[in-house]
Amino acid sequence: MSDTALKERVTGLEQFMMELAYETTKTSMAVRQLSEEMKDFKNEIRNDTKEFKEEMRTFKTELRSDTEKLKKEMNKKWGELANKMGTIVEDIVAPGLKGVAAEYFGISEFDFFAPRLRLKSADRSMIREFDVIAESNDYFFVVETKSTPTTEYISDFIKLIPQLDSWFPVIREKKLIPVFASLSISDELVRYLTKNNILAMATREDGMDIFNTEVLENLGIIL
């Protein structure tokens, strides 16, 4: 092979290597650029997803808040209506006692349950109406209800409690659970009821509840 032919072949090889290096560099740069673009795309997706999740979380929180407000307002209106119609015992207190009994006493169903129970005394000289009387295997509930609770009403109920076994002899065989109920009961009256081991039952957002659960412990009820 002549020197000229050899030089031409070397020159061609050098040219090929230069072109190969150029194409390789271009490809490497393209891959790097594509990688950067993919990274940016992923970051955008991640940010968009994060923003969407935050928006959904805010929406759910607002919806939950609105729902709670609506429930509270509906319960308030229902209570006011029942109060005006004189059906607070049947519509509010009686169903509320069933819920309280299930939650705190584990009672799924009463053996005896009567709202507005009218009884004559043993000597038939007196007639008395009890707002709610409920009996289970172990407990006997006596509920006194007042639409506008006062210290005087509670005092009258306190005086009645020792006499209840003359109206309901079965109390001697069971645990007596005295309950004073209303749509709302002030903190002062709740303290007065607690001092006398009487459950205070009034309305919360989701219905009726016990406002002095410490009385349950005083009565020997294990929560």
Secondary structure, 3 states (H helix, E strand, C coil): CCHHHHHHHHHHHHHHHHHHHHHHHHHHHHHHHHHHHHHHHHHHHHHHHHHHHHHHHHHHHHHHHHHHHHHHHHHHHHHHHHHHHCCHHHHHHHHHHHHHHHHHHCCCCCCEEEEEEEEECCCCCCEEEEEEEEECCCEEEEEEECCCCCHHHHHHHHHHHHHHHHHCHHHHHCEEEEEEECCCCCHHHHHHHHHCCCEEEEEECCEEEECCCHHHHHCCCCC
